[in-house]
Amino acid sequence: MPHLTTHVLDAAQGAPAPGIRLSLTAVDGTAIADGVTDDDGRAGLGPDVLDPGDYTLRFETRAHFEARGIDAFYPFVTVTFTVSDDRHCHVPILLSPFAYSTYRGS
């Protein structure tokens, strides 16, 4: 299993958000991995272990809303987080056209 997983839920639809493009980078911009959420809005990214440090996970949300004919305020969402140990990282987002929230999941 990749060290990093995510889950995108579309709160406006009350359903998972499939097909969202993702990219994982180190904060210096070095590309690490990319992917797309599956039919359940889930994805795993990156190597089996991420070195300690700061990372940014970018969710390309514009296309998700455009495909539904919805004007959204956020064309993408970025979440920057710190890896300090070898525990699995789960970084989900709850998404709507005009808001989002995130937390460290399990």
For each residue, the residues with C-beta under 8 A, 3 or more apart:
1: 5 44 48 88
2: 5 33 44 45 46 47 48
3: 46 47 48 49 50 83 86 88 89
4: 24 33 44 45 46 50 55 57 88 89 90 91
5: 1 2 42 43 44 45 88 89 90 91
6: 22 37 42 43 44 45 57 59 90 91 92 93
7: 16 37 40 41 42 90 92 93 105
8: 16 17 20 37 41 42 59 92 93 95
9: 15 16 17 41 92 93 94 95
10: 13 14 15 16 17 41 64 95 96
11: 14 94 95 96
12: 70 95 96 97
13: 10 17 68
14: 10 11
15: 9 10 41
16: 7 8 9 10 37 39 40 41 42
17: 8 9 10 13 20 37 41 64 95
18: 37 38 39 40 41
19: 36 37 63 64 67
20: 8 17 36 37 41 59 60 61 63 64
21: 34 35 36 59 60 63
22: 6 34 35 36 37 43 45 57 58 59 60
23: 31 33 34 57 58 60
24: 4 31 32 33 34 45 46 55 56 57 58
25: 29 30 31 32 55 56 58
26: 29 30 32 53 54 55 56
27: 53 54 55 56 80
28:
29: 25 26
30: 25 26
31: 23 24 25 34
32: 24 25 26 45 46 47 50 55
33: 2 4 23 24 45 46 47
34: 21 22 23 24 31 45
35: 21 22 43 44 45
36: 19 20 21 22 43
37: 6 7 8 16 17 18 19 20 22 40 41 42 43
38: 18 41 42 43
39: 16 18
40: 7 16 18 37
41: 7 8 9 10 15 16 17 18 20 37 38
42: 5 6 7 8 16 37 38
43: 5 6 22 35 36 37 38
44: 1 2 4 5 6 35
45: 2 4 5 6 22 24 32 33 34 35 57
46: 2 3 4 24 32 33 50
47: 2 3 32 33 50
48: 1 2 3
49: 3 86
50: 3 4 32 46 47 53 55 83 89
51: 83
52: 82 83 84 85
53: 26 27 50 82 83
54: 26 27 80 81 82 83
55: 4 24 25 26 27 32 50 80 81 82 83
56: 24 25 26 27 78 79 80
57: 4 6 22 23 24 45 78 79 80 81 91
58: 22 23 24 25 76 77 78
59: 6 8 20 21 22 76 77 78 79 93 95
60: 20 21 22 23 63 64 75 76
61: 20 64 65 72 74 75 76 77 95 100
62: 65 66 72 74 75 76
63: 19 20 21 60 66 67
64: 10 17 19 20 60 61 67 68 95
65: 61 62 68 70 71 72 97
66: 62 63 69 70 72
67: 19 63 64
68: 13 64 65
69: 66
70: 12 65 66 97
71: 65 97
72: 61 62 65 66 75 97 98
73: 97 98
74: 61 62 77 98 100
75: 60 61 62 72
76: 58 59 60 61 62
77: 58 59 61 74 93 95 100
78: 56 57 58 59
79: 56 57 59 91 93 102
80: 27 54 55 56 57
81: 54 55 57 89 91 104
82: 52 53 54 55
83: 3 50 51 52 53 54 55 89
84: 52
85: 52
86: 3 49
87:
88: 1 3 4 5 106
89: 3 4 5 50 81 83 104
90: 4 5 6 7 104 105 106
91: 4 5 6 57 79 81 102 104 105
92: 6 7 8 9 102 103 105
93: 6 7 8 9 59 77 79 100 101 102
94: 9 11 100 101 102
95: 8 9 10 11 12 17 59 61 64 77 100
96: 10 11 12 99 100
97: 12 65 70 71 72 73
98: 72 73 74
99: 96
100: 61 74 77 93 94 95 96
101: 93 94
102: 79 91 92 93 94
103: 92
104: 81 89 90 91
105: 7 90 91 92
106: 88 90
